[in-house]
Amino acid sequence: MAASPSTARAINDRLALRLLQQEGPLTAGQLKQLTGLSRPTVADLAERLTAAGLITVVGEAGEQRRGPNAKVYGIVADRAHLAALDVRTEGVAVAVSDLVGTVLAEISAPIAPAAGTGRAVERAVTLVERALEEAGAGRPHTVGVGAPGLIDPASGELRDSQGLPEWHRRLVAALQERLPGARVSLENETNLAALAEQRDGAARDRDTFVLLWLGHGTGAAVILDGALRRGASGGTGEIGFLPVPGTPGLPSATDCGGGFHSLASAAAVAELAGEYGVMAEEGGEPAAAGAVRAAVARVGEEPDSADARFLDALAGRVAVGVASVAALLDPGCVVLGGEIGHAGGGELAARVQARTARMSPLSTEVRASVLGGGAVLRGALLTARDRAQDELFGPTVQSPTVRGRAH
């Protein structure tokens, strides 16, 4: 059954908007080439989208730089503003961008563990308001929030978890109250990091992979056939609770001590570094990530040094998690994320891959994160942009008429 004229126009408009978002500004001729639409159809949709305030002429192309074919169209970036939060136990980072993803402001602030729930929430919300002011933005269209812990798949709310501050659970409601009309969404931090690595980082060429988060805590995010898998209770990837050898006991429902967390969390890695006499260089980087980065920087000079032995020991611990993931999911690729995975770079990733190959018959490539600790904020911003664009442009349209990239 053929689509009605109005449906066809909507499909064409959304397709053109998606191309402008993905490729950047394009001429009418480039839109015609990429969509396969006729010249009159492209001219009509450009007129409609311009009248709707969604696109505008941002320049001219070609040697003559004259006439309708020379006009370069781009999305109206300030049609909507977006905010993203990376919520950690010890603080919050905030970014504000326009509709095409250009970051206009980015700030962070610590939140003392001793601060009461009300004061902590107020500090976090005030930080968002400050970032919006610095960006010259009004109320954001969409706010994406990344936080540690389990997100209830039915309610979309952060579940009550021991070890996480109460202000995390109160933050979304406070944002909705102070930013009326904004769409606020919450997602697990590791899931957001994986989405960012898939779009802009180490897994751009993979539609199936696992991100293993190595930071203050441990976690994993699973991308299968291009889709994020959350599980029945939102707990897919809670690898910190995975029972592992080399720990004094087993984890419990409320304590991941005795699980993989005991081997590869920041505290465990810092303790391991101390056992080998590996120290982080002075600076603002957390001790565990700093020790790993320092060891990687020195290991090339002395292959049999304490730094090398420390990295081998750490690789052995991380490989326990990677081999477990491989045995269950066979993803073919695991990205080492978080501050520690990023600090270890290709050196640690190669050692983990070699150790995993001894433990598993399944071929598993191990890569280092490109985005590191910034992946959560990037993922929150990307998901906020996707949601805003879906609402403003309409749902993503996949069309066989898209012929390639304009390069």
C-alpha positions as CSV (number, residue, x, y, z in Angstrom):
1,M,0.0,0.0,0.0
2,A,1.5,3.3,-1.1
3,A,2.0,6.0,1.6
4,S,-0.3,9.0,1.5
5,P,1.2,12.3,0.3
6,S,1.3,13.7,3.9
7,T,3.0,10.5,5.2
8,A,5.5,10.6,2.3
9,R,6.3,14.3,3.1
10,A,6.8,13.4,6.8
11,I,9.2,10.6,5.9
12,N,11.2,12.7,3.5
13,D,11.4,15.6,6.0
14,R,12.7,13.3,8.8
15,L,15.2,11.7,6.5
16,A,16.6,15.0,5.5
17,L,16.8,16.2,9.1
18,R,18.6,13.0,10.1
19,L,21.1,13.5,7.3
20,L,21.7,17.1,8.3
21,Q,22.3,16.0,11.9
22,Q,24.7,13.1,10.9
23,E,26.6,14.8,8.1
24,G,26.4,18.5,9.0
25,P,25.3,21.3,6.6
26,L,24.4,20.1,3.1
27,T,23.4,21.7,-0.2
28,A,20.1,20.8,-1.9
29,G,22.2,18.9,-4.4
30,Q,23.8,16.8,-1.7
31,L,20.5,16.1,-0.1
32,K,19.2,14.9,-3.5
33,Q,22.2,12.6,-4.0
34,L,22.0,11.1,-0.5
35,T,18.2,10.6,-0.4
36,G,17.5,9.8,-4.0
37,L,14.6,12.2,-4.0
38,S,13.9,14.4,-7.0
39,R,15.1,18.0,-7.1
40,P,11.5,19.5,-6.8
41,T,10.9,17.2,-3.8
42,V,14.1,18.4,-2.1
43,A,13.2,22.0,-2.8
44,D,9.8,21.5,-1.3
45,L,11.1,19.9,1.9
46,A,13.8,22.6,2.3
47,E,11.1,25.2,2.1
48,R,8.8,23.4,4.6
49,L,11.6,22.8,7.2
50,T,12.8,26.4,6.9
51,A,9.3,27.7,7.5
52,A,9.0,25.4,10.5
53,G,12.2,26.9,12.0
54,L,14.0,23.5,11.9
55,I,16.7,24.4,9.3
56,T,18.2,27.6,7.9
57,V,20.7,28.7,5.3
58,V,24.1,28.7,6.9
59,G,26.2,29.6,3.9
60,E,26.8,29.0,0.2
61,A,28.9,26.5,-1.7
62,G,30.5,26.3,-5.1
63,E,32.7,28.6,-7.1
64,Q,29.9,30.9,-8.2
65,R,28.3,31.0,-4.7
66,R,25.0,32.0,-6.3
67,G,21.5,30.6,-6.9
68,P,19.4,28.1,-5.0
69,N,21.8,25.2,-5.6
70,A,24.6,27.0,-3.8
71,K,22.6,27.4,-0.5
72,V,23.9,25.3,2.3
73,Y,21.3,24.2,4.8
74,G,21.9,23.3,8.4
75,I,19.8,22.5,11.5
76,V,18.8,25.5,13.7
77,A,21.1,24.6,16.5
78,D,19.5,26.9,19.1
79,R,16.0,25.5,18.5
80,A,16.6,23.5,21.7
81,H,19.2,23.2,24.4
82,L,20.2,20.0,26.2
83,A,21.7,19.3,29.6
84,A,23.6,16.2,30.8
85,L,24.7,15.1,34.2
86,D,27.3,12.6,35.3
87,V,26.4,11.8,38.9
88,R,29.1,10.2,41.1
89,T,29.3,9.4,44.7
90,E,31.6,12.3,45.3
91,G,30.3,14.9,42.9
92,V,28.5,15.9,39.7
93,A,29.7,17.0,36.2
94,V,27.3,18.9,34.0
95,A,27.4,19.8,30.2
96,V,25.0,21.9,28.2
97,S,24.8,21.7,24.4
98,D,22.7,22.9,21.5
99,L,20.5,20.7,19.3
100,V,23.4,19.6,17.1
101,G,25.6,18.6,20.0
102,T,28.0,21.5,20.3
103,V,29.0,21.8,23.9
104,L,28.4,25.3,25.2
105,A,29.3,24.9,28.8
106,E,30.8,22.1,31.0
107,I,31.4,22.4,34.7
108,S,31.8,20.0,37.7
109,A,31.8,20.3,41.5
110,P,32.5,17.9,44.4
111,I,29.7,17.0,46.8
112,A,31.1,16.1,50.2
113,P,29.9,12.7,51.5
114,A,29.0,14.4,54.8
115,A,26.6,16.8,53.1
116,G,22.9,16.1,53.9
117,T,20.5,14.9,51.3
118,G,18.8,18.3,50.9
119,R,22.1,20.3,50.6
120,A,23.5,17.8,48.1
121,V,20.5,17.9,45.9
122,E,20.4,21.7,46.0
123,R,24.1,21.9,45.1
124,A,23.6,19.6,42.1
125,V,20.6,21.4,40.8
126,T,22.3,24.8,41.2
127,L,25.2,23.5,39.2
128,V,22.9,22.7,36.3
129,E,21.3,26.2,36.5
130,R,24.8,27.7,36.5
131,A,25.9,25.7,33.4
132,L,22.7,26.8,31.6
133,E,23.5,30.4,32.4
134,E,27.1,30.1,31.2
135,A,25.8,28.6,28.0
136,G,23.3,31.4,27.5
137,A,20.5,28.9,27.4
138,G,17.1,29.0,29.0
139,R,15.2,26.0,30.2
140,P,16.5,22.9,28.5
141,H,14.4,20.8,26.3
142,T,15.8,17.5,27.6
143,V,18.1,16.5,30.5
144,G,20.0,13.2,30.5
145,V,21.2,11.9,33.8
146,G,23.8,9.1,34.3
147,A,24.1,7.6,37.8
148,P,25.5,4.4,39.4
149,G,23.1,1.7,40.5
150,L,20.1,-0.1,39.2
151,I,17.4,1.7,37.2
152,D,14.0,0.1,37.6
153,P,12.9,-0.8,34.0
154,A,9.2,-0.3,34.9
155,S,9.4,3.1,36.7
156,G,12.7,4.4,35.2
157,E,13.7,5.4,38.8
158,L,16.9,4.6,40.6
159,R,16.4,1.7,43.0
160,D,17.4,2.0,46.6
161,S,20.9,0.6,46.9
162,Q,23.2,0.3,49.9
163,G,26.5,2.2,49.4
164,L,24.9,5.0,47.2
165,P,23.9,8.3,48.7
166,E,20.2,9.1,49.1
167,W,20.5,12.4,47.2
168,H,21.0,10.4,44.0
169,R,17.5,9.1,44.2
170,R,16.1,12.6,44.9
171,L,17.9,14.4,42.1
172,V,15.6,13.6,39.2
173,A,12.5,14.8,41.0
174,A,14.3,18.0,42.0
175,L,15.4,18.7,38.4
176,Q,11.8,18.2,37.2
177,E,10.6,20.7,39.8
178,R,13.2,23.3,39.1
179,L,13.1,22.9,35.3
180,P,9.4,22.6,34.5
181,G,8.7,21.3,31.1
182,A,12.1,19.7,30.6
183,R,12.1,16.0,29.8
184,V,14.4,14.4,32.4
185,S,15.6,10.8,31.8
186,L,17.8,8.6,34.0
187,E,20.2,5.8,32.8
188,N,22.9,3.7,34.4
189,E,26.3,5.3,34.1
190,T,28.0,2.3,32.5
191,N,25.2,1.9,29.9
192,L,25.7,5.6,28.9
193,A,29.5,5.0,28.7
194,A,28.9,2.1,26.3
195,L,26.6,4.1,24.1
196,A,29.2,6.9,23.9
197,E,32.0,4.5,23.0
198,Q,29.8,3.0,20.3
199,R,29.0,6.4,18.8
200,D,32.2,8.3,19.3
201,G,34.8,6.0,20.9
202,A,36.5,2.6,20.8
203,A,33.5,0.6,19.5
204,R,32.4,2.6,16.5
205,D,32.9,-0.4,14.2
206,R,31.1,-2.9,16.5
207,D,27.4,-3.6,16.9
208,T,28.1,-6.2,19.5
209,F,30.5,-5.6,22.4
210,V,30.7,-5.3,26.2
211,L,32.1,-2.3,28.0
212,L,33.8,-3.3,31.3
213,W,33.9,-0.3,33.6
214,L,36.9,0.0,35.8
215,G,36.6,3.1,38.1
216,H,35.5,3.8,41.6
217,G,33.4,0.8,41.2
218,T,33.0,-1.9,38.5
219,G,30.3,-2.6,36.1
220,A,29.6,-3.8,32.6
221,A,27.3,-2.7,29.8
222,V,26.1,-5.1,27.1
223,I,25.4,-4.0,23.5
224,L,24.0,-6.9,21.3
225,D,23.2,-6.4,17.7
226,G,23.3,-2.7,18.2
227,A,20.8,-2.6,21.1
228,L,21.6,-1.9,24.8
229,R,20.4,-4.8,26.9
230,R,19.2,-3.9,30.4
231,G,17.8,-7.2,31.7
232,A,14.5,-8.1,33.5
233,S,15.3,-6.0,36.5
234,G,17.7,-3.5,34.9
235,G,20.7,-5.3,36.3
236,T,22.5,-6.6,33.2
237,G,26.2,-5.9,33.8
238,E,26.3,-5.9,37.6
239,I,29.6,-7.7,37.3
240,G,30.8,-6.3,40.6
241,F,28.7,-9.1,42.3
242,L,30.3,-11.9,40.1
243,P,31.9,-14.4,42.5
244,V,35.6,-14.7,41.7
245,P,38.6,-16.7,42.9
246,G,41.1,-14.9,45.1
247,T,38.7,-13.3,47.5
248,P,38.1,-14.3,51.1
249,G,34.3,-14.9,50.7
250,L,31.3,-14.6,48.5
251,P,29.3,-11.5,47.7
252,S,25.8,-11.0,49.2
253,A,22.7,-9.3,47.8
254,T,23.7,-6.1,49.5
255,D,27.5,-6.3,49.4
256,C,29.8,-7.0,46.4
257,G,32.7,-7.8,48.7
258,G,34.0,-11.1,47.5
259,G,32.9,-10.4,44.0
260,F,34.8,-9.0,41.0
261,H,34.5,-5.5,42.6
262,S,37.0,-6.8,45.2
263,L,39.6,-7.5,42.5
264,A,39.2,-4.5,40.1
265,S,37.6,-1.5,41.9
266,A,39.7,1.6,42.4
267,A,40.4,0.7,46.0
268,A,41.6,-2.8,45.0
269,V,43.8,-1.5,42.2
270,A,45.3,1.1,44.5
271,E,46.1,-1.5,47.1
272,L,47.6,-3.8,44.4
273,A,49.8,-0.9,43.1
274,G,51.0,-0.4,46.7
275,E,52.0,-4.0,47.0
276,Y,54.3,-3.6,44.0
277,G,55.6,-0.2,45.1
278,V,54.0,1.6,42.1
279,M,53.0,5.2,43.0
280,A,50.9,7.7,41.0
281,E,52.6,10.9,40.1
282,E,51.4,13.9,42.0
283,G,48.3,15.5,40.5
284,G,44.5,15.5,40.6
285,E,44.0,12.1,39.1
286,P,42.6,9.4,41.4
287,A,45.3,7.1,43.0
288,A,44.4,3.9,41.1
289,A,44.2,5.5,37.7
290,G,47.3,7.5,38.3
291,A,49.3,4.4,39.4
292,V,48.2,2.6,36.2
293,R,49.1,5.5,34.0
294,A,52.5,5.9,35.6
295,A,53.2,2.2,35.3
296,V,52.3,2.2,31.6
297,A,54.5,5.3,31.0
298,R,57.5,3.6,32.6
299,V,57.1,-0.1,31.6
300,G,58.6,0.4,28.1
301,E,61.9,1.4,29.7
302,E,62.1,-1.6,32.0
303,P,60.2,-4.6,30.8
304,D,61.0,-6.7,33.9
305,S,60.3,-3.9,36.4
306,A,57.8,-3.7,39.3
307,D,55.6,-1.6,36.9
308,A,55.5,-4.6,34.5
309,R,54.7,-7.0,37.2
310,F,52.0,-4.8,38.6
311,L,50.4,-4.5,35.1
312,D,50.6,-8.2,34.6
313,A,48.9,-8.8,38.0
314,L,46.2,-6.3,37.2
315,A,45.7,-7.8,33.8
316,G,45.2,-11.2,35.4
317,R,42.5,-9.8,37.6
318,V,40.7,-7.9,34.8
319,A,40.9,-11.0,32.6
320,V,38.7,-12.9,35.1
321,G,35.9,-10.5,34.3
322,V,36.6,-10.5,30.6
323,A,36.7,-14.3,30.4
324,S,33.5,-14.6,32.3
325,V,31.8,-12.2,29.9
326,A,33.2,-14.1,27.0
327,A,31.9,-17.4,28.3
328,L,28.4,-16.1,28.7
329,L,27.9,-13.7,25.8
330,D,30.8,-14.3,23.3
331,P,30.7,-10.6,22.3
332,G,34.0,-10.8,20.4
333,C,35.1,-7.4,21.8
334,V,35.4,-6.0,25.3
335,V,36.2,-2.3,25.9
336,L,38.0,-1.4,29.1
337,G,36.3,1.8,30.2
338,G,36.3,4.1,33.2
339,E,39.3,6.0,34.5
340,I,41.4,2.9,35.1
341,G,40.7,1.3,31.7
342,H,41.4,4.6,29.9
343,A,44.7,5.1,31.9
344,G,45.8,1.5,31.0
345,G,45.4,2.2,27.3
346,G,46.6,-0.2,24.8
347,E,49.3,-1.6,27.1
348,L,46.9,-2.9,29.7
349,A,44.3,-4.0,27.0
350,A,46.9,-6.1,25.2
351,R,48.0,-7.8,28.5
352,V,44.3,-8.5,29.4
353,Q,43.7,-9.9,25.9
354,A,46.7,-12.2,26.1
355,R,45.7,-13.4,29.6
356,T,42.1,-13.9,28.5
357,A,43.2,-16.0,25.6
358,R,44.8,-18.5,28.0
359,M,41.5,-18.8,30.0
360,S,38.9,-18.9,27.2
361,P,38.7,-20.7,23.8
362,L,36.6,-17.8,22.5
363,S,38.4,-15.2,20.5
364,T,37.9,-11.8,22.4
365,E,39.5,-8.6,21.3
366,V,40.2,-6.3,24.2
367,R,40.3,-2.5,23.5
368,A,41.0,0.5,25.7
369,S,38.4,3.2,26.1
370,V,38.9,6.3,24.0
371,L,36.6,8.5,26.1
372,G,37.6,7.3,29.6
373,G,35.8,8.9,32.5
374,G,34.2,11.4,30.2
375,A,32.1,8.7,28.5
376,V,29.3,8.9,30.9
377,L,28.7,12.6,30.4
378,R,29.1,12.2,26.7
379,G,26.6,9.3,26.7
380,A,24.1,11.3,28.7
381,L,24.4,14.2,26.2
382,L,23.9,11.9,23.2
383,T,20.8,10.3,24.6
384,A,19.4,13.7,25.5
385,R,20.0,14.8,21.9
386,D,18.4,11.7,20.5
387,R,15.3,12.2,22.6
388,A,15.0,15.8,21.7
389,Q,15.5,15.2,18.0
390,D,13.0,12.4,18.0
391,E,10.4,14.7,19.5
392,L,11.2,17.7,17.3
393,F,12.0,15.8,14.1
394,G,10.0,12.6,14.5
395,P,11.3,9.1,15.1
396,T,14.3,7.9,13.3
397,V,13.5,6.8,9.7
398,Q,15.6,4.1,8.1
399,S,15.3,4.3,4.3
400,P,17.0,2.3,1.5
401,T,17.2,5.5,-0.5
402,V,20.1,6.8,1.6
403,R,23.0,6.1,-0.8
404,G,26.1,7.0,1.3
405,R,28.0,9.7,3.0
406,A,28.6,13.1,1.5
407,H,32.3,12.9,1.5
